[in-house]
Amino acid sequence: MGLFGPSKEEVWRQLSEEINIDLVDGGFWKGSHVEGRHENWVTYLDTYTVSSGQTHTHTTYTRIRAPFVNKKGFQFKIYQSGFFSDIGKVLGMQDIEVGYEPFDSMYVIQSNDVGVVTKLFSNHNIRSLIELQPRLKLETRNSEGIFGPSFNQDESELYFSVVGIIKDIELLKALFDLFSAVLIELEVMGCATGEKPGVKLY
């Protein structure tokens, strides 16, 4: 343990031991990451750094991703309400209410299918796991940009990213549980399939 608490690698090693997932050493260029497997789905935990050329600053993010075959093209985004989202609501920004308070007041939900996203967040376990996170932005993506991995037409990924390095074991466990719960619910609703996606993140 270092001067400022355990290192990222120490936390990830403990996490992998406690919930039986794999800590993968990607070498100098790729760095290490964590992989949790459930059937043909793999949930990846890593960090990445964004540099600002103007201010010469570097910002590190914790990221969790899970590719899946998305047969219905279902998309959603959920994040915590705040000052700017409140302004957006006034200006007509989409914010779907799923019928549960205080959950509806705490989060902004956007989707291309109101019925499916309402059913998704009617799942008590999913809402409870979301509420454990002090900062949350969870969404589906079909692309990570031109320099990202190549997705097939029927593939998406469940995507979480937050500024900083999460070193709280319980928060990381809850995030892996959340990803599993969302993917299972999407499969039950016929949006995700148990097929192995072709996209390669590593």
ROGUFI-665762 format. One record per residue (C-alpha): x, y, z; residue number from 1; residue in one letter. Coordinates in steps of 0.5 Angstrom, whole numbers, plus 500, padded with zeros to 3 digits. Example, Ala and Ser with C-alpha at 12.3 -4.5 7.8 and 13.67 -1.06 7.14 Angstrom:
2
{{525; 491; 516}; 1; 'A'}
{{527; 498; 514}; 2; 'S'}
END
This chain:
202
{{500; 500; 500}; 1; 'M'}
{{503; 507; 498}; 2; 'G'}
{{503; 513; 502}; 3; 'L'}
{{496; 515; 499}; 4; 'F'}
{{493; 508; 500}; 5; 'G'}
{{493; 502; 496}; 6; 'P'}
{{495; 503; 488}; 7; 'S'}
{{490; 502; 483}; 8; 'K'}
{{493; 495; 481}; 9; 'E'}
{{492; 493; 489}; 10; 'E'}
{{485; 494; 489}; 11; 'V'}
{{484; 491; 482}; 12; 'W'}
{{488; 485; 485}; 13; 'R'}
{{483; 484; 491}; 14; 'Q'}
{{477; 485; 487}; 15; 'L'}
{{479; 480; 482}; 16; 'S'}
{{480; 475; 488}; 17; 'E'}
{{474; 477; 492}; 18; 'E'}
{{469; 476; 486}; 19; 'I'}
{{473; 471; 482}; 20; 'N'}
{{474; 475; 475}; 21; 'I'}
{{481; 476; 471}; 22; 'D'}
{{486; 481; 472}; 23; 'L'}
{{490; 482; 466}; 24; 'V'}
{{497; 485; 465}; 25; 'D'}
{{497; 488; 458}; 26; 'G'}
{{504; 490; 458}; 27; 'G'}
{{507; 497; 458}; 28; 'F'}
{{503; 500; 452}; 29; 'W'}
{{496; 497; 454}; 30; 'K'}
{{496; 497; 461}; 31; 'G'}
{{493; 492; 466}; 32; 'S'}
{{485; 491; 466}; 33; 'H'}
{{480; 487; 469}; 34; 'V'}
{{475; 482; 466}; 35; 'E'}
{{469; 479; 469}; 36; 'G'}
{{465; 474; 465}; 37; 'R'}
{{458; 472; 465}; 38; 'H'}
{{456; 467; 459}; 39; 'E'}
{{459; 470; 453}; 40; 'N'}
{{459; 477; 456}; 41; 'W'}
{{465; 480; 458}; 42; 'V'}
{{465; 486; 462}; 43; 'T'}
{{472; 490; 462}; 44; 'Y'}
{{474; 495; 467}; 45; 'L'}
{{480; 499; 466}; 46; 'D'}
{{482; 507; 466}; 47; 'T'}
{{484; 512; 461}; 48; 'Y'}
{{487; 519; 461}; 49; 'T'}
{{485; 525; 456}; 50; 'V'}
{{490; 530; 455}; 51; 'S'}
{{489; 537; 454}; 52; 'S'}
{{494; 541; 449}; 53; 'G'}
{{492; 548; 451}; 54; 'Q'}
{{493; 547; 459}; 55; 'T'}
{{498; 541; 459}; 56; 'H'}
{{493; 537; 464}; 57; 'T'}
{{492; 530; 464}; 58; 'H'}
{{485; 527; 467}; 59; 'T'}
{{484; 520; 468}; 60; 'T'}
{{478; 516; 468}; 61; 'Y'}
{{475; 510; 470}; 62; 'T'}
{{471; 506; 465}; 63; 'R'}
{{467; 500; 465}; 64; 'I'}
{{465; 497; 458}; 65; 'R'}
{{461; 490; 456}; 66; 'A'}
{{460; 489; 449}; 67; 'P'}
{{453; 485; 447}; 68; 'F'}
{{449; 483; 441}; 69; 'V'}
{{443; 488; 440}; 70; 'N'}
{{438; 485; 436}; 71; 'K'}
{{433; 491; 437}; 72; 'K'}
{{438; 497; 437}; 73; 'G'}
{{435; 499; 444}; 74; 'F'}
{{439; 505; 446}; 75; 'Q'}
{{439; 509; 453}; 76; 'F'}
{{443; 514; 457}; 77; 'K'}
{{442; 515; 465}; 78; 'I'}
{{446; 520; 469}; 79; 'Y'}
{{445; 524; 475}; 80; 'Q'}
{{440; 530; 475}; 81; 'S'}
{{444; 537; 476}; 82; 'G'}
{{443; 544; 475}; 83; 'F'}
{{445; 544; 467}; 84; 'F'}
{{440; 538; 466}; 85; 'S'}
{{435; 542; 470}; 86; 'D'}
{{436; 547; 465}; 87; 'I'}
{{435; 542; 459}; 88; 'G'}
{{429; 540; 462}; 89; 'K'}
{{426; 547; 461}; 90; 'V'}
{{428; 547; 454}; 91; 'L'}
{{425; 541; 452}; 92; 'G'}
{{431; 536; 453}; 93; 'M'}
{{428; 528; 454}; 94; 'Q'}
{{427; 526; 461}; 95; 'D'}
{{423; 519; 461}; 96; 'I'}
{{420; 518; 468}; 97; 'E'}
{{419; 511; 470}; 98; 'V'}
{{414; 512; 476}; 99; 'G'}
{{419; 511; 482}; 100; 'Y'}
{{421; 517; 487}; 101; 'E'}
{{426; 519; 489}; 102; 'P'}
{{429; 515; 483}; 103; 'F'}
{{426; 520; 477}; 104; 'D'}
{{428; 526; 481}; 105; 'S'}
{{435; 524; 482}; 106; 'M'}
{{436; 521; 475}; 107; 'Y'}
{{435; 524; 467}; 108; 'V'}
{{433; 518; 463}; 109; 'I'}
{{434; 518; 455}; 110; 'Q'}
{{432; 513; 450}; 111; 'S'}
{{430; 511; 443}; 112; 'N'}
{{424; 506; 447}; 113; 'D'}
{{420; 509; 452}; 114; 'V'}
{{417; 502; 454}; 115; 'G'}
{{423; 498; 454}; 116; 'V'}
{{427; 503; 458}; 117; 'V'}
{{421; 504; 463}; 118; 'T'}
{{421; 496; 464}; 119; 'K'}
{{429; 496; 465}; 120; 'L'}
{{429; 501; 471}; 121; 'F'}
{{422; 498; 474}; 122; 'S'}
{{427; 493; 476}; 123; 'N'}
{{428; 494; 483}; 124; 'H'}
{{435; 491; 484}; 125; 'N'}
{{438; 495; 478}; 126; 'I'}
{{435; 502; 481}; 127; 'R'}
{{438; 500; 488}; 128; 'S'}
{{445; 498; 485}; 129; 'L'}
{{445; 505; 481}; 130; 'I'}
{{443; 509; 487}; 131; 'E'}
{{449; 506; 491}; 132; 'L'}
{{454; 510; 486}; 133; 'Q'}
{{456; 517; 488}; 134; 'P'}
{{457; 519; 481}; 135; 'R'}
{{454; 515; 475}; 136; 'L'}
{{453; 516; 467}; 137; 'K'}
{{451; 509; 464}; 138; 'L'}
{{449; 509; 457}; 139; 'E'}
{{449; 504; 451}; 140; 'T'}
{{454; 506; 445}; 141; 'R'}
{{455; 503; 438}; 142; 'N'}
{{462; 506; 437}; 143; 'S'}
{{468; 509; 441}; 144; 'E'}
{{470; 514; 435}; 145; 'G'}
{{474; 513; 429}; 146; 'I'}
{{480; 511; 433}; 147; 'F'}
{{476; 506; 437}; 148; 'G'}
{{474; 498; 436}; 149; 'P'}
{{470; 496; 430}; 150; 'S'}
{{463; 495; 432}; 151; 'F'}
{{458; 490; 428}; 152; 'N'}
{{452; 493; 425}; 153; 'Q'}
{{448; 489; 431}; 154; 'D'}
{{453; 490; 436}; 155; 'E'}
{{453; 495; 442}; 156; 'S'}
{{456; 496; 449}; 157; 'E'}
{{454; 498; 456}; 158; 'L'}
{{459; 504; 458}; 159; 'Y'}
{{460; 507; 464}; 160; 'F'}
{{466; 512; 465}; 161; 'S'}
{{467; 517; 471}; 162; 'V'}
{{473; 522; 472}; 163; 'V'}
{{478; 519; 477}; 164; 'G'}
{{480; 512; 479}; 165; 'I'}
{{475; 508; 483}; 166; 'I'}
{{479; 505; 489}; 167; 'K'}
{{473; 503; 493}; 168; 'D'}
{{472; 496; 492}; 169; 'I'}
{{465; 496; 494}; 170; 'E'}
{{463; 501; 489}; 171; 'L'}
{{467; 497; 484}; 172; 'L'}
{{463; 490; 486}; 173; 'K'}
{{457; 494; 485}; 174; 'A'}
{{458; 496; 478}; 175; 'L'}
{{460; 489; 476}; 176; 'F'}
{{453; 487; 479}; 177; 'D'}
{{450; 493; 475}; 178; 'L'}
{{453; 491; 469}; 179; 'F'}
{{451; 484; 470}; 180; 'S'}
{{444; 485; 472}; 181; 'A'}
{{442; 490; 466}; 182; 'V'}
{{445; 485; 461}; 183; 'L'}
{{441; 480; 464}; 184; 'I'}
{{434; 484; 464}; 185; 'E'}
{{436; 486; 457}; 186; 'L'}
{{436; 479; 455}; 187; 'E'}
{{430; 477; 458}; 188; 'V'}
{{426; 483; 454}; 189; 'M'}
{{429; 481; 448}; 190; 'G'}
{{434; 487; 447}; 191; 'C'}
{{440; 483; 448}; 192; 'A'}
{{442; 476; 446}; 193; 'T'}
{{447; 471; 449}; 194; 'G'}
{{451; 471; 443}; 195; 'E'}
{{458; 472; 443}; 196; 'K'}
{{459; 479; 440}; 197; 'P'}
{{465; 480; 435}; 198; 'G'}
{{468; 487; 437}; 199; 'V'}
{{474; 486; 441}; 200; 'K'}
{{476; 491; 446}; 201; 'L'}
{{483; 488; 447}; 202; 'Y'}
END
